[in-house]
Amino acid sequence: MEMVDGRSMVISLMACALTASGVARLLSPPNQTPPPVFDIKR
């Protein structure tokens, strides 16, 4: 943030990063599997 001068440039960079993150989340498969459920009957 300190490397760019001007609030409009910071806002546009943050909006671009948020958009890219959302697109990547939609296109890529989840990389974490849900934890296994252990059915312990006593």
C-alpha positions in Angstrom: 0.0 0.0 0.0 2.8 2.4 0.8 4.4 1.9 -2.7 1.5 3.5 -4.6 0.6 7.1 -4.4 -3.1 7.8 -4.4 -6.2 6.3 -2.8 -7.8 5.5 -6.2 -4.9 3.2 -7.2 -5.1 1.4 -3.9 -8.9 0.9 -4.2 -8.6 -0.4 -7.8 -5.8 -2.8 -6.8 -7.8 -4.1 -3.9 -10.9 -4.5 -6.1 -8.9 -6.4 -8.7 -7.4 -8.7 -6.1 -10.9 -9.4 -4.6 -12.3 -10.2 -8.1 -9.4 -12.5 -8.9 -9.8 -14.3 -5.6 -13.5 -14.9 -6.3 -12.9 -16.2 -9.8 -10.1 -18.5 -8.6 -12.4 -19.8 -5.9 -15.1 -20.5 -8.4 -12.9 -22.3 -10.9 -10.6 -24.3 -8.7 -11.7 -27.4 -6.8 -11.5 -27.3 -3.0 -8.1 -28.4 -1.8 -9.3 -29.4 1.6 -11.4 -32.4 2.4 -13.8 -32.4 5.3 -12.6 -34.2 8.4 -13.7 -37.8 8.7 -16.6 -38.6 11.0 -15.9 -41.4 13.4 -19.0 -43.3 14.6 -18.0 -44.7 18.0 -20.7 -46.8 19.6 -20.3 -47.8 23.2 
